[in-house]
Amino acid sequence: MPQVEVTINNRIYQIACDEGQDEHLKRLAEYVDKRVQELVSALGQVGDSRLIVMASLLIADELSETYAKLQNAASIKTEDAVINVTELAAQRIEHIAAKLEAV
């Protein structure tokens, strides 16, 4: 299992990851470090633990918002599909009704 060295808030951490996941882990760590640095700029050095907790909460909030948007988009897509199927069914019913009236 590879060990990846990542830096968050100017501290180096050795993190184990699955084979082939090292670059992905580095990108994730860079993102976390970016969020921590934004907090440091706004609040100063308030301690590693507090910064990591705050960054984790911010990232969790981003994830929650993204998940809600995806659910909303899926719901809209489902509604659109139901409308399309209903319209097609109505057209077929009208077509069959027209044929029956012609008989």
C-alpha positions as a printed Julia matrix, in Angstrom:
103×3 Matrix{Float64}:
   0.0    0.0     0.0
   1.61   3.27   -1.12
   2.37   6.06    1.33
   1.66   9.56    0.08
   3.17  12.67    1.61
   0.7   15.57    1.76
   1.0   19.02    3.28
  -1.89  20.71    5.04
  -1.38  24.0     6.86
   2.38  23.69    6.42
   2.44  20.3     8.17
   3.51  17.14    6.4
   1.4   14.0     6.79
   2.13  10.48    5.56
  -1.14   8.92    4.36
  -1.63   5.38    3.07
  -3.82   4.85    0.02
  -4.81   2.15   -2.42
  -2.6    1.41   -5.4
  -3.11   4.0    -8.13
  -4.92   6.47   -5.86
  -1.9    8.56   -4.89
  -2.5   11.41   -7.37
  -6.17  11.58   -6.42
  -5.24  11.72   -2.73
  -2.75  14.52   -3.42
  -5.46  16.54   -5.23
  -7.84  16.03   -2.31
  -5.17  17.14    0.15
  -4.46  20.23   -1.97
  -8.16  21.09   -1.85
  -8.29  20.64    1.94
  -5.13  22.73    2.32
  -6.66  25.47    0.17
  -9.76  25.56    2.39
  -7.59  25.62    5.54
  -5.48  28.46    4.12
  -8.67  30.44    3.4
  -9.65  30.0     7.04
  -6.17  31.02    8.22
  -6.44  34.17    6.1
  -9.81  34.99    7.64
  -9.23  33.89   11.25
  -5.5   33.52   11.76
  -3.8   30.44   13.18
  -6.43  29.23   15.64
  -4.93  25.75   16.03
  -4.65  22.81   13.67
  -7.52  20.87   15.19
  -9.95  23.77   15.0
  -8.88  24.63   11.45
  -9.28  21.02   10.29
 -12.72  20.76   11.93
 -13.85  24.05   10.39
 -12.5   23.09    6.95
 -14.2   19.7     7.24
 -17.51  21.37    8.04
 -17.15  23.76    5.1
 -16.36  20.89    2.74
 -19.25  18.84    4.15
 -21.54  21.82    3.55
 -20.33  22.06   -0.07
 -20.96  18.34   -0.49
 -24.44  18.65    1.02
 -25.35  21.54   -1.31
 -24.03  19.64   -4.32
 -25.97  16.52   -3.32
 -29.17  18.59   -2.94
 -28.63  20.13   -6.4
 -28.12  16.68   -7.91
 -31.29  15.38   -6.26
 -33.21  18.41   -7.53
 -31.84  17.95  -11.05
 -32.75  14.26  -10.98
 -36.24  15.14   -9.75
 -36.71  17.68  -12.55
 -35.43  15.17  -15.09
 -37.85  12.55  -13.74
 -40.74  15.03  -13.88
 -39.83  15.92  -17.48
 -39.74  12.23  -18.4
 -43.17  11.66  -16.81
 -44.59  14.65  -18.7
 -43.14  13.34  -21.98
 -44.54   9.84  -21.43
 -47.92  11.3   -20.46
 -47.97  13.46  -23.59
 -47.08  10.47  -25.78
 -49.78   8.36  -24.12
 -52.33  11.15  -24.65
 -51.38  11.4   -28.33
 -51.78   7.65  -28.77
 -55.14   7.67  -27.0
 -56.33  10.53  -29.22
 -55.12   8.65  -32.3
 -56.96   5.47  -31.23
 -60.09   7.49  -30.37
 -60.01   9.12  -33.81
 -59.78   5.68  -35.45
 -62.7    4.41  -33.35
 -64.82   7.42  -34.26
 -64.08   6.82  -37.94
 -65.42   3.27  -37.69
